[in-house]
Amino acid sequence: MSKTVIVVDDSKLSRMHVRGIILRNKPDWTVIEAANSAELYGKLDESDIHIAIIDFNMPGDNGLEAAARLLQAKPDIRVAIITANAQDSVVSGIRALGAAFMPKPLEEEQMARFLTAASLPRRPPPTDGAGGGAG
């Protein structure tokens, strides 16, 4: 099934690199681009976006802020955040949103795994595992 992916990065070269990886792995998918979070928000109503790949360091809202706002508006979108900043606070913030952390330099194999996982139906949320419930 074809999906629409938005690539959000202030670097045109980075957007072209990510677009190339996506289309090599999922040639029937549609890729749109945004140079910053404001463009991302503007394109939300223009296309039925399924997956967002967002750079962390951008002018305006950073990738974490953009992803949080995106997920608030469209909770079913799958999100990956790309960054060279692997500080615990950044990585834990990304994971707290339920987004995938993609370290730079970006590896095609890791992106391919994310795209495959993102194309699958969502798993139900985990149970608390406390037991004692009616079964």
NUFI-759794 format. One line per field, with one value per atom (N, C-alpha, C): residue in one letter; atom name; x, y, z. Coordinates in pm, whole numbers, always signed. Example, Ala and Ser with C-alpha at 12.3 -4.5 7.8 and 13.67 -1.06 7.14 Angstrom:
// NUFI-759794
fido = [A,A,A,S,S,S]
vopa = [N,CA,C,N,CA,C]
X = [+1319,+1230,+1320,+1285,+1367,+1290]
Y = [-569,-450,-330,-225,-106,+3]
Z = [+780,+780,+780,+708,+714,+787]
//
This chain:
// NUFI-759794
fido = [M,M,M,S,S,S,K,K,K,T,T,T,V,V,V,I,I,I,V,V,V,V,V,V,D,D,D,D,D,D,S,S,S,K,K,K,L,L,L,S,S,S,R,R,R,M,M,M,H,H,H,V,V,V,R,R,R,G,G,G,I,I,I,I,I,I,L,L,L,R,R,R,N,N,N,K,K,K,P,P,P,D,D,D,W,W,W,T,T,T,V,V,V,I,I,I,E,E,E,A,A,A,A,A,A,N,N,N,S,S,S,A,A,A,E,E,E,L,L,L,Y,Y,Y,G,G,G,K,K,K,L,L,L,D,D,D,E,E,E,S,S,S,D,D,D,I,I,I,H,H,H,I,I,I,A,A,A,I,I,I,I,I,I,D,D,D,F,F,F,N,N,N,M,M,M,P,P,P,G,G,G,D,D,D,N,N,N,G,G,G,L,L,L,E,E,E,A,A,A,A,A,A,A,A,A,R,R,R,L,L,L,L,L,L,Q,Q,Q,A,A,A,K,K,K,P,P,P,D,D,D,I,I,I,R,R,R,V,V,V,A,A,A,I,I,I,I,I,I,T,T,T,A,A,A,N,N,N,A,A,A,Q,Q,Q,D,D,D,S,S,S,V,V,V,V,V,V,S,S,S,G,G,G,I,I,I,R,R,R,A,A,A,L,L,L,G,G,G,A,A,A,A,A,A,F,F,F,M,M,M,P,P,P,K,K,K,P,P,P,L,L,L,E,E,E,E,E,E,E,E,E,Q,Q,Q,M,M,M,A,A,A,R,R,R,F,F,F,L,L,L,T,T,T,A,A,A,A,A,A,S,S,S,L,L,L,P,P,P,R,R,R,R,R,R,P,P,P,P,P,P,P,P,P,T,T,T,D,D,D,G,G,G,A,A,A,G,G,G,G,G,G,G,G,G,A,A,A,G,G,G]
vopa = [N,CA,C,N,CA,C,N,CA,C,N,CA,C,N,CA,C,N,CA,C,N,CA,C,N,CA,C,N,CA,C,N,CA,C,N,CA,C,N,CA,C,N,CA,C,N,CA,C,N,CA,C,N,CA,C,N,CA,C,N,CA,C,N,CA,C,N,CA,C,N,CA,C,N,CA,C,N,CA,C,N,CA,C,N,CA,C,N,CA,C,N,CA,C,N,CA,C,N,CA,C,N,CA,C,N,CA,C,N,CA,C,N,CA,C,N,CA,C,N,CA,C,N,CA,C,N,CA,C,N,CA,C,N,CA,C,N,CA,C,N,CA,C,N,CA,C,N,CA,C,N,CA,C,N,CA,C,N,CA,C,N,CA,C,N,CA,C,N,CA,C,N,CA,C,N,CA,C,N,CA,C,N,CA,C,N,CA,C,N,CA,C,N,CA,C,N,CA,C,N,CA,C,N,CA,C,N,CA,C,N,CA,C,N,CA,C,N,CA,C,N,CA,C,N,CA,C,N,CA,C,N,CA,C,N,CA,C,N,CA,C,N,CA,C,N,CA,C,N,CA,C,N,CA,C,N,CA,C,N,CA,C,N,CA,C,N,CA,C,N,CA,C,N,CA,C,N,CA,C,N,CA,C,N,CA,C,N,CA,C,N,CA,C,N,CA,C,N,CA,C,N,CA,C,N,CA,C,N,CA,C,N,CA,C,N,CA,C,N,CA,C,N,CA,C,N,CA,C,N,CA,C,N,CA,C,N,CA,C,N,CA,C,N,CA,C,N,CA,C,N,CA,C,N,CA,C,N,CA,C,N,CA,C,N,CA,C,N,CA,C,N,CA,C,N,CA,C,N,CA,C,N,CA,C,N,CA,C,N,CA,C,N,CA,C,N,CA,C,N,CA,C,N,CA,C,N,CA,C,N,CA,C,N,CA,C,N,CA,C,N,CA,C,N,CA,C,N,CA,C,N,CA,C,N,CA,C,N,CA,C,N,CA,C,N,CA,C,N,CA,C,N,CA,C,N,CA,C,N,CA,C,N,CA,C,N,CA,C,N,CA,C]
X = [+84,+0,+89,+57,+137,+113,+219,+214,+268,+235,+291,+380,+504,+604,+639,+647,+697,+835,+930,+1066,+1083,+1113,+1124,+1267,+1335,+1474,+1507,+1579,+1614,+1725,+1788,+1892,+1833,+1836,+1787,+1863,+1995,+2077,+2034,+2006,+1959,+1824,+1734,+1603,+1618,+1708,+1731,+1788,+1878,+1938,+1830,+1746,+1641,+1539,+1502,+1410,+1464,+1593,+1656,+1648,+1675,+1667,+1524,+1428,+1287,+1250,+1278,+1235,+1312,+1434,+1506,+1441,+1388,+1329,+1179,+1112,+966,+933,+965,+952,+810,+709,+571,+516,+596,+550,+567,+492,+501,+582,+677,+759,+735,+697,+687,+787,+820,+925,+877,+936,+916,+1051,+1079,+1209,+1212,+1096,+1091,+955,+936,+812,+691,+709,+597,+545,+638,+597,+528,+579,+516,+371,+347,+211,+121,+178,+100,+62,+142,+116,+28,-3,-81,-218,-282,-415,-413,-295,-284,-274,-218,-191,-229,-258,-283,-148,-82,+53,+45,+123,+126,+249,+361,+490,+561,+623,+702,+844,+941,+1082,+1133,+1168,+1193,+1333,+1405,+1536,+1515,+1606,+1593,+1630,+1743,+1792,+1741,+1641,+1584,+1551,+1544,+1495,+1346,+1300,+1161,+1150,+1041,+1024,+1130,+1198,+1292,+1213,+1283,+1216,+1127,+1168,+1088,+958,+969,+849,+757,+815,+736,+664,+734,+674,+561,+580,+475,+350,+369,+255,+189,+268,+217,+134,+186,+116,-11,-12,-133,-243,-204,-301,-342,-245,-268,-199,-262,-195,-157,-211,-180,-54,+3,+124,+242,+322,+446,+556,+640,+741,+879,+978,+1119,+1184,+1273,+1348,+1495,+1555,+1695,+1779,+1887,+1975,+2112,+2210,+2344,+2358,+2257,+2258,+2203,+2291,+2248,+2247,+2233,+2224,+2103,+2115,+2006,+1875,+1880,+1757,+1688,+1765,+1707,+1648,+1726,+1678,+1556,+1557,+1441,+1319,+1340,+1228,+1167,+1251,+1203,+1124,+1179,+1111,+982,+979,+858,+741,+773,+668,+624,+698,+670,+730,+826,+892,+1019,+1066,+1190,+1307,+1416,+1539,+1628,+1670,+1758,+1885,+1996,+2121,+2182,+2246,+2325,+2467,+2541,+2496,+2393,+2295,+2183,+2227,+2187,+2219,+2096,+2117,+2004,+1931,+2006,+1944,+1850,+1893,+1808,+1681,+1696,+1580,+1486,+1541,+1459,+1378,+1441,+1368,+1254,+1282,+1178,+1062,+1092,+987,+901,+965,+889,+800,+854,+774,+661,+689,+589,+475,+498,+393,+300,+334,+251,+145,+33,-67,-6,-55,-6,-43,+48,+18,-68,-154,-230,-134,-172,-83,-59,+60,+88,+1,-29,-103,-5,-54,+36,+108,+61,+129,+112,+23,+5,-73,-143,-221,-343,-413,-529,-655,-644,-761,-843,-966,-1052,-996,-990,-928,-1014]
Y = [-119,+0,+125,+216,+337,+430,+496,+589,+724,+827,+960,+993,+1031,+1065,+1212,+1284,+1421,+1422,+1485,+1500,+1647,+1671,+1807,+1832,+1922,+1953,+2087,+2173,+2303,+2291,+2176,+2153,+2083,+2151,+2092,+1965,+1966,+1849,+1730,+1754,+1646,+1594,+1684,+1639,+1552,+1591,+1512,+1374,+1369,+1242,+1148,+1201,+1120,+1076,+1168,+1134,+1018,+1023,+916,+781,+781,+657,+602,+690,+646,+584,+655,+608,+486,+466,+341,+222,+244,+136,+119,+229,+227,+312,+261,+343,+387,+319,+357,+460,+500,+597,+739,+832,+974,+1044,+1127,+1203,+1351,+1422,+1567,+1624,+1750,+1810,+1938,+1968,+2094,+2139,+2268,+2320,+2352,+2355,+2385,+2344,+2364,+2320,+2399,+2528,+2607,+2550,+2511,+2447,+2313,+2239,+2111,+2134,+2228,+2253,+2298,+2375,+2422,+2310,+2206,+2096,+1985,+1993,+1887,+1868,+1977,+1967,+1947,+1965,+1950,+1804,+1720,+1581,+1489,+1365,+1263,+1202,+1263,+1223,+1106,+1001,+881,+877,+931,+919,+1053,+1094,+1217,+1185,+1234,+1220,+1362,+1393,+1532,+1547,+1647,+1680,+1746,+1720,+1778,+1926,+1962,+2100,+2179,+2263,+2349,+2483,+2588,+2716,+2704,+2787,+2775,+2657,+2584,+2465,+2363,+2307,+2199,+2073,+1967,+1845,+1783,+1792,+1737,+1815,+1947,+2032,+2013,+2005,+1984,+1848,+1744,+1611,+1608,+1673,+1676,+1745,+1857,+1930,+1849,+1785,+1701,+1586,+1519,+1404,+1446,+1567,+1618,+1637,+1686,+1709,+1580,+1491,+1368,+1251,+1195,+1093,+964,+939,+814,+822,+941,+955,+889,+816,+758,+860,+875,+981,+925,+973,+950,+1087,+1102,+1226,+1194,+1272,+1253,+1357,+1311,+1407,+1346,+1433,+1394,+1412,+1471,+1498,+1377,+1294,+1171,+1186,+1309,+1329,+1254,+1201,+1125,+1202,+1332,+1410,+1418,+1428,+1435,+1300,+1193,+1059,+1020,+1048,+1012,+1095,+1221,+1303,+1248,+1202,+1142,+1016,+932,+805,+828,+932,+963,+998,+1052,+1083,+959,+850,+731,+741,+833,+850,+765,+739,+665,+763,+724,+802,+752,+843,+808,+891,+828,+905,+942,+1059,+1099,+1055,+1012,+1006,+896,+925,+836,+712,+596,+470,+421,+388,+346,+224,+129,+8,+41,+133,+171,+241,+328,+397,+297,+199,+97,+19,-16,-87,-1,+129,+219,+227,+243,+255,+129,+14,-112,-121,-90,-94,+8,+126,+232,+200,+109,+74,-33,-92,-195,-131,-203,-148,-131,-33,-8,-124,-155,-254,-190,-266,-207,-164,-63,-21,-134,-141,-249,-236,-351,-348,-318,-283,-245,-363,-484,-604,-628,-553,-567,-692,-748,-869,-836,-939,-920,-881,-862,-824,-946,-921,-1032,-1086,-1214,-1270,-1362]
Z = [+0,+0,+0,-87,-99,+20,+64,+177,+132,+209,+186,+304,+273,+375,+360,+471,+467,+532,+465,+515,+553,+681,+732,+777,+706,+737,+673,+744,+687,+582,+573,+473,+351,+237,+112,+78,+100,+72,+158,+286,+374,+329,+289,+241,+116,+26,-95,-61,+38,+81,+137,+226,+287,+181,+92,-17,-100,-131,-208,-137,-8,+69,+66,+89,+90,-44,-152,-284,-333,-285,-318,-248,-130,-52,-74,-104,-124,-248,-368,-489,-521,-468,-498,-399,-300,-202,-255,-197,-230,-122,-162,-67,-92,+15,+9,+108,+90,+172,+238,+352,+422,+477,+467,+510,+659,+724,+867,+922,+1052,+1115,+1064,+1035,+984,+851,+762,+636,+663,+760,+797,+836,+927,+974,+858,+766,+652,+556,+550,+456,+514,+643,+705,+641,+604,+546,+395,+333,+188,+145,+229,+192,+306,+271,+372,+409,+506,+545,+643,+615,+700,+789,+737,+805,+797,+909,+910,+956,+881,+916,+937,+1061,+1101,+1158,+1109,+1165,+1301,+1395,+1528,+1529,+1469,+1473,+1353,+1380,+1276,+1338,+1255,+1308,+1342,+1434,+1478,+1573,+1565,+1649,+1613,+1714,+1685,+1651,+1614,+1572,+1677,+1802,+1912,+1928,+1924,+1937,+1817,+1697,+1576,+1581,+1624,+1632,+1734,+1848,+1951,+1897,+1829,+1773,+1661,+1579,+1472,+1527,+1628,+1686,+1761,+1811,+1876,+1771,+1653,+1546,+1476,+1457,+1381,+1452,+1553,+1636,+1565,+1446,+1376,+1289,+1276,+1195,+1266,+1190,+1243,+1226,+1328,+1327,+1358,+1283,+1315,+1324,+1422,+1437,+1414,+1322,+1285,+1357,+1423,+1491,+1518,+1521,+1564,+1715,+1778,+1920,+1995,+2047,+2114,+2266,+2316,+2461,+2514,+2636,+2696,+2697,+2727,+2735,+2598,+2491,+2357,+2319,+2336,+2299,+2382,+2511,+2594,+2556,+2516,+2470,+2343,+2252,+2127,+2158,+2241,+2274,+2352,+2437,+2513,+2421,+2305,+2206,+2128,+2142,+2062,+1924,+1907,+1778,+1773,+1653,+1635,+1637,+1702,+1705,+1594,+1504,+1393,+1405,+1445,+1460,+1324,+1322,+1206,+1230,+1128,+989,+970,+888,+865,+788,+838,+771,+695,+570,+486,+543,+596,+651,+767,+853,+967,+917,+819,+762,+696,+626,+560,+662,+775,+882,+937,+960,+1010,+911,+782,+681,+676,+685,+685,+808,+924,+1048,+1044,+988,+984,+888,+795,+699,+754,+866,+928,+1017,+1040,+1132,+1271,+1343,+1479,+1570,+1662,+1765,+1872,+1937,+2047,+2159,+2237,+2345,+2443,+2503,+2598,+2722,+2779,+2907,+3017,+3134,+3242,+3304,+3275,+3324,+3472,+3536,+3681,+3718,+3622,+3650,+3734,+3777,+3861,+3786,+3655,+3576,+3541,+3500,+3457,+3327,+3313,+3194,+3131]
//
